[in-house]
Amino acid sequence: MYDSCVVNRYTSQRFVNDLLAGITVGIIAIPLAMALAINSGVDPQYGLYTAIVAGICIALTGGSRFSVSGPTAAFVVILFPIAQQYGIGGLLTASIMAGMFLLFFAAMRLGRLLIYIPIEVTQGFTLGIGILIAVLQIKDFFGLTISSMPGEFHNKLAVLASNLPNLNVNDTIVGVVSLITVFGWPKLRKVFKGPVSKIFSCVPSHLPAVIFGMIAAYIICRTTGNADAVQTIGSRFTYLNADGTTGHGIPPILPHFALPWNMPGPDGNPINWNVETIQNLMFASFSMAVLGAIESLLCAVILDGMTGTKHHSNSELLGQGIGNIVAPFFGGITATAAIARSAANVRAGASSPVSAIVHSLVVLLAILCLSPFLSMLPLASMAALLLMVAYNMSDLKGISKTVKTVPLSDVFILVICVALTVFFDMVIAIAFGCIMATVFFMRSMAKMTTCRDMIETGKLHQSALQEKWLAYKINGPLFFAAADRIFNDIIVNCNERRGLIIDFSAVNIIDAGGLSSFQHFTEDLKKAGVKLLICDLQYQPLKTLVHAKFQPVPGVCEICPTLEEGLKRSENMENSSSDTSEEADSI
């Protein structure tokens, strides 16, 4: 369906489809962008600025025509500590540095490296991020009065548990109403039929969730006679107007240009830039870039499957890098392709990047026209939305299927990645998970490399082999983890033998470790006086031996093109030895 719409010229009908899709995704993005900014430790308008500036830049320069970019939940666990320690100035500067890393990834053409990250690693760190996001929502969902949250996960749990008995009932009611709505709204389409069902399908669950949350908050405030009975964006966040007065909630002004490194730190004063600060932000920005690359490319792959199209991975990294460099100069925090919003974009009928641009313009109009209403959004409703996001990104169904079908070693990797993400860092989890997956894979491959006596397996008849000769066939790659074991097993059986034939037809690769083991093996056979015939070498092993300047020695170690030639050569070598012995006896 989408292949035809992509190759055809851009028509008015496609523009209408993109317009409607962009409006739909924009409605979804408005509350999510604010909620994600709040959970990243900055004011909500910075999330909206991200959706506007980064959304447009990445749509124009990225390699996936259906991706919608903006703030995402995965970044929350990385951005929040940066914002706490370095303020909005440090966070925006780190975002620029992350963009530069993404440009470097694109220049080095690392876009295809996503395929080398095992699915159990991806599912593990994604579930870990989902857990961290869910824990961060407990404070606002229950209206807990906690001045600051500790950095360590176990300390967070301890602080939340100790404050949970003092929950705010009003905020909790609003949060529960929003949570029930956001999870229950999609199920209503199954209850109703006809046009009513289509209404429930077209309206994203985020919108009714915040609307019902606002209605619940309004009822509570009217019932209690207290306008501040429920915490809202307007009650927590303030800004300065041009005349020096203080405004509450979302400022109704467009994002404007400012140098990120001159913006205030956590204490409201400019950051004292030094080598230590830059080094700390460098590591954090690298983590942001790695996560942004993984999430954006994963999103592009998912969209390819939904639309039957093909994205350009390095172009997508380039677009993400440009967006993350430009957006901070206009107040935008770190951005990447949002999987849920991009999927909603496709389901709404998008056919080009125009829909993503429209989505950004919808957010911009919301700032200009709906700021007073956005300031009325309850924080508990924002927390409920992110609880749903955390649940969806955790992919519990996919993980359950993986656990039931994959080997125990993969389940172990998944669990370790979850634990490392929760208690340490996402980049550590990915690196360690990939290392473990590689080790387990090499272990499995080493076990698959076998060596069999061709007489015992029936591949050769005893009469085809010369007396006191052995014939083995090696199956599988001869790499460092397998070669020593294989050659040791062979040489143990070569005592009091005159010669050895090895069939290499099933050896497709030999690495440096395998080559070193092979060279020691040939030296040991030479010392033991055992002749060696290597038969049917494949291209890569033969090329490796040539590059290593391996020299066959006639009558001692020779290479034969086929096994049949090897058997004939062994007969000739035996006859030659017999003739030599007879001549020696006659002398």
Summary of the structure (lengths in Angstrom):
residues: 587
radius of gyration: 32.6
end to end distance: 88.9
largest distance: 124.3
contacts: 2127
relative contact order: 0.15
helix: 67%
strand: 8%
